Amino acid sequence: MQKGGIEPNYDIPKFKYTFNQQRKSWVGILYPYADYFFTIIKLPFEEYQYSGNSHYIKYNVYNESEKTEQFGHLQSKGKMNYNIFGGAVYLLHKKFSNVDLYKYCDPTGDIDIQLYPPKLNTTSVIEKDYYVYINFLNNNGIICEFWDHFTSWIYEKIVNNVQQYQSILNNIPGIVDFDINDYSDIQEKYKSEKMGYKVQALGKIYVVAFFDDKMFRIQCVCKVIEKDIEIIDHFIEFIIGIEHENPEFSPLDEYYKISTPPTLTIGGLNYNIQDYGGLIRHNISAYISRRGVYGQSNEKENIHKSINHIARLFYLFELFYQNQSLVDFKYIVIVGSPSITDIPYKIIPYMYYYKIVNNNFYTIQVDTKFFLTAYLELIKKTLSYSSFIRIYPNYFPKPEPDLKTIHDEFITKLFNDDLFLPEHILTATYTIGGRKSCKKKSTKRRQKKRRRRTNKRRY
């Protein structure tokens, strides 16, 4: 019998390709409370202002050795902003019910929010050819005044919000008391107040803030126990990028600009989520970095991470397809665009997904050309389409097949076990000029390719 939570237990999606028992326990215990977590992350971001003295760095753009630490008055100009990037598809699923997220994905168990401080001005005169930025730590190794003010303000707001739901969170079945020193994500060298470290226990929940070289993190952390499984992890994380010399994260830089992300209104609350192009980019780049797990000895324990990235990609494109008023397609990116891959101009030929046949789990290769052709109607509306076809002029079939038919075939094959193809490859059959063309390698070609790979390994 359920003791709490907004999402009913029977709505917890079944895990299709997650075999990691710790992850399944973590998500199963916390998932019913996801809507509480999304309420906790609502902060009065628009209220934040800064006006005060702070250390910052000035250096000559042509001579980095000419770098000095300055101390002067800084003033915020405009508002701070945020976007939700981990958990964004959960909100999209709550907003748009005509595409089932969990038909594609396994559920996940945390929310990630990127914070952008307001742009800052300094009253000091900065000469031409000089650049200014704010080091997180000053020359004495102490958090500088602006970052201390900004991170403390955010931290206190999060603590206040958690306190409002403390009785609910502390009574989640499976959450237990623990010692925050057992949490391994925080390096001992950063557990110092002078570096911005903060920790507060709110019953069984801890709110922690800590520095880790390139980011500052504020997290809500708990411990769950299910049978003999114990996990200490965060279920909410705010991230502040502090790569000082990167204009994207440097609020004193003249080019620093806070973009306006898409906003979803759910239950009377507004949520900023990562822009749709960014969601696609990050899922593809994360997939590229994690696809090496396939075939490894720990494949089953970690395969959910890689598959979920591709699953969310497929979900997002279908969501756009079914809700074409949702987004400005000009800013959607194409898989294989130069900004996507780790090898510029090289498209990913196949993307690994999953298939369950007769209760057996398989990974399958989805032909990227099949996927992109299925959504070509949308892709042609993007700004990146023209550059894409310059690089790959013969990529899409000519003459163009019936795109709705191809789309429907893609969806059917993706979820129909009876259409599971030999060698675990999901490809398309196009009707072009009255004849069918199926992209399928011959047995001899496959054997020859295997021999080539084997020969390469020998040397």
N, C-alpha and C positions, 0 to 999 in steps of 0.2 A: 504493500500500500504506500502510495506516495505521501511524503510528509511535507513537501514544500516545492517551490519552483513554479515558474510560469508555464514553461513548456512541459506538457505531460510526458511521463516516462514512456508511454507506449508510442510517442512520436519520435523517440530517439531512433534515428535511422540505423538500419542494420549495417554492420561493417562488411563491405564486399571484398576489400583487398588489404585491410589492416590486420596484421597478424600479431603485432606487438601488444602483448597483454597489458603492459603498463599503460600504454596509450589508450587502449580500450577502457581500462578501469578509470583513468583520468577523465576522459570525455564522457563516459557513462554517468559518472557522479556529478560532473559540473554542468553538462549540457542543459538540464532542465532550468538552470538559473541564468541562462545567457542573457535574457532580457533585463535582469537586475544589473548585470555587469555593464550592459550598454547604458543603463540609466546612471550608473556610477561615473562613467567617463564624461558625462555632460558637465562641463565646467563653464563658468562665465568668462570665456576667453576674451570677449570684447571689452572687458573691464580693465585688462592689464595695461599699465602705463609705467614708464621708467623715466626718472629725472634725477640725476645725481652724478657724482664723480666716480670715475672708474679707471682702472689701468687698461691700456690698449697698446697695440704695436703699430709703429710706423716704419716703413722701409722703402728704399729706393727700388723701383721695379727693374731697373737696369743693373743694380748692384745690391744683391741680397745681404752682403756683409754689412751694408750701411743700414742697420736695423736697430731701433731704439725703443725702449718701453716708455710710453707717455702716461701722464695722469691728468685727466681733465674731465670736463662736464659732458655727459652724454644725455641726449633727450630722445625718447621714442617718438617716431613719426608714423602715424597710422596704427593699425591694430595687428595683433598676433593672429595666427591661424593654425589650423590643424587638419589632418585628414586621417581617416581610418583605412588602413591597408590590410591588416590582418583581421578577418571577420567581415570585410566589405561585402562578400558574396552572401553572407548570412543575412545582411540587411536588404540586399537586392531581392533575396528570396522572400523576405517578409513583405516587401513592397509589391513585387510582381509574382503572382501565384500561377501564371500560365506556363511556366517552365520549372520542372521539379529539379532543384539543385541536387538532391540526394539520389536522384537517378544516375547522376554523373559522379558525384563526389562522396567520399566518406566524411563524416563530421570531424571538426577539429575543436580544440579546447581552449583557445586563448584569443584575446583581442589585442591588436597592435595599433598604436596611434603615433603618427609623426607630428611633432610640434615645430612650428616656425615662429620664432620671436619677432617682434615688430622691427621694422627698419629703424636704425638709429642715426642720429646726426651728432656731430661733435662741433662745439663752438671754436675749437682750435683751427688755425689756418693751416691747411694741408697744401704744400707746394705741388706744383705740377710734377708728374713722374713719381709721385709717392703714393703708396697704397697703405690703407689702415685696416686692421682687423683686431678682433678681441681674442686674445689667448684665453683658454678656459682657466689655466693656472698662470699666475703671474710669475715673475722671475724668482720669487721666493718659494714657489711651489704651493701657493695658496690660491684657492678659487677667487677669481677676480670679482669685483664688486657687482658688476652687472649680472654675471652668470649666477652669482650667489642669490641676488634678489629674484631673478627670473625663476630659477629652479625651486627656491624656497616657496615662492608664491604658488606655483603649480602643485608642489608637494602638499602644502597645507590645504588646498582645495580638494585634493584627492582624499586626504585623511578625513576631512569633514564629510565628504560624500560616503565613504566607507562606513563611518560612524552611524550614518542614518540607516544603513542596512545591516549593522553589526549583528543584531539578534538573528536575522534571517541567515546571514552567511555562516555564523557560528553554529547553527543548528542544521546545516546541510549534512545529511547522513553520509558518513565516510570521512568527513573532515575531522582531524584530530589535532591536539596540541603538539607543538614541536619547538625546537631550538633553532632560531634563524642562523646560528653559526654552522648548522648542518647543511645549509643551502650552498651549493658549490659554485653557483654562477658569479659570486662576488669575490674577486681576488683580495687576499688579505692586505696587500700593499695599498689598496684603495679604501680600506675601512678607516677613513680618517675624516673628521669633521672639517679640517682645513681644505679637503678636496671635495667637499659637498656631500659627504656620506651622511645619511640620515636613516634611522630605523625607528619604527613605532609599532608596538604590539597592540592589536585591537581584538582581544580575545584570542581566537585561533588563527586570525589573519594578521599578517605583517604587511606594512607599507614600507618599502625600502627605496632609497635613492642612492645611486652610486655612479662613479666615473669609470670608463673603461677605454681610455686612450682616444677613440674616435667618436664616441657617443656618450651621452649622459642618459641613464635609464632610471625611470621611476616605475616600480612594479608592486602589484598586489600578489602576495605569495601565500600559499597554504600547503598543507600536507594531507594527502588522502591515503587511506588504507582500505584495501578490499582483499579479504582472505589473507594470503601471505604476501601481497604486493603492496609496497610502500613507495610513494612518489612525493617529492617536494619540488614544486615548480610554480611559475607565475601564471595567473589567469588573465591578468591585465598588464600591459606594458606601454608606457609612454616613452618615446625615443626623441632625443634632441640631438641633431647632427651638429658636431663641433669640429669639423675639418676646417680649421681656421683660414687656410689660404684658398679654399674653394668658395667662389662667390655665391654659390647656391646656398651655403650655410653661414655666410659671414654678414651679419646684419649691418655692419658699418660700411660694407662695400657699396660703391655707387651703382653697381649693377644688380644688387640684391633686390629680388622682387618676390612678393608673396602672391602666388597664383590663387585663383578662385576655383576651388574644386566643386564637383557636383554635390548637390544637397538632396537628401532623401528625407521626407517627412513621414514619420511612423509613430502612431499613437500620440500625435500632437507634439512630438519632439523632432527637431531638425538635426540631422547627422551629416557632416561632411565626409565623403568617402574619396579615396584616391581616384584621380581622373581615369576614365575607362581605358585610354591608351596606356597609361601607366600600369594598370592592372594586368593588361596583356603583356607588356614588356617584362614586368617583374616575374610573372609566371613562367615566361619562356626562358629568361636568363637563369632563374632558379632551377628550372628543369634541366637546362644544359649543364649546370654545375653539379646536379645530383644524378644524372642519368647513368653514371658509372656504377651505380648500385646493382643494375641488372646483371645477373649472372654471378654476382659475388657470393661469398659464403654466408653473408648476413642479409641476403636479398629480402627474405620474407620479413625480417625484423624492421627493415627500413624502407621497403618498397612503397609504402603509403606516401612518403614525402614526395617522391618523384611523380607518382601517378596522380596525386592530388593536383599538382601544378597543371598537368595536361587536362585533367578532368575539369578544372575551373576554366581553362581556356575554351574547351568545347561548350561548357555551360554559358560562358559570356557571349560567344558568338550566336548561340541559339537564342539567348535572351534578347540580343540586339535584333535578331531576325524576326522574332515574334512581337517585339515592341519597338518598332522602327521610329517612333517619336521620342524614344528614351534618350538618345544621344546624338551629338553632332558627329557624324561618321568621318568628317574630314580629318579628325584627330585620332582616329583609330589606326593602329599600325598593323602591318602585315607580317606574319611569321616569315622570317628570312630577310626582312629589311635590314639595311646596314646597321641600324641602331639596335637591332635585336640580338644578333648572334655574336659569339666571341670571335668568329672568323668573318670579317666584313664581306658582304656580298655572297656568302655561301649559305644557301637555304638548307634547312634541316630536311632530309629526304623522308624520314619516317619519325613518328613520335610513338613511344611506347605507351600502351594503355593496358586494359585488363579484359579478360573474358572468362566467364565461368561456364563450363560445359560438363553436364552430368556430375555436378557438385565438385568438379576439379577446377582448380585455379590455374589460369594461363596468362602470361603477358603476350600481348599482340602488338605488331607494328602497324600503325595506321598511316597509310600513304598520305603525306602532307598535301600532295597535289589534289587528291580526292577531297580532303577537308576544305582546302581553299576554294576549289571549284564549287563545292556545295554552297559556299557563302560568297560567291563571286558577285552576286547582285549587290551586296553590301560593300565589298572590297572596292568595287569600281567608284564608290562615292568618297573614297579616302584620298587624302593628299598624296599618300605614298604610292598609290597605284601607278601613276605615270612613271615614276622612277623605277618601280619594280619591273614593269614590262620593258623598260629600256634595258635592264640588266638581264631579264629572262624573256625575250621577245616571243619565244615559242612555248612558254610554260603552260599556258592554258590551251585546252583543245580548240582547234579551228576546223570547220566553222563551229561556233559556240553551241554546245548542246542545250537542251531545255533545262534551265537552271533549277526550276522547281523540282523536276524529276530527279536531278542529281542530288539536290538537298534532301529530298524524301528518302532516296536510296541510302544516303550517308547515315541518316538517323536510324533507318530500319536495320541496316547492317551493324551499326554500332551496338544495338541493344537486342538483336535477335540471335540467339544461340545457334539456331538452325543454319544461319548464314556464316558460321565460323569457317574461314577459308583455310586451305592447306598451308602449312608452314607458318601459321599464325600471322598472316599479312592481310590487312584489310585494304583492298584496292577497289577502284571504280570500273564500271563498264559503261563507256560512253557510246551513244549512237551518233555517228558522224557520217553525214552524206549517205544515209541508208544502210550503213554497215556498222557492226559492233566492233569496238576496239577495247580490248582488256589489257591493262598493264600487268603482265605476268612474265616472270623470267622462266626460261626453259630449264629443264633439269640439268642439261649439259652446261649451260651458262652458270647455274648455281654451283655445280661441282667444280667448274674451272675457277670460279671466284674463291671457293673454299681452299682449293689447292694453292692459289696465289697467296692467300692470307697465311696458310701454313708455312709456305716457303719463306715468307718475310719473317715469321717468328723464329725460323731456324737460324737466321743470321742476326 
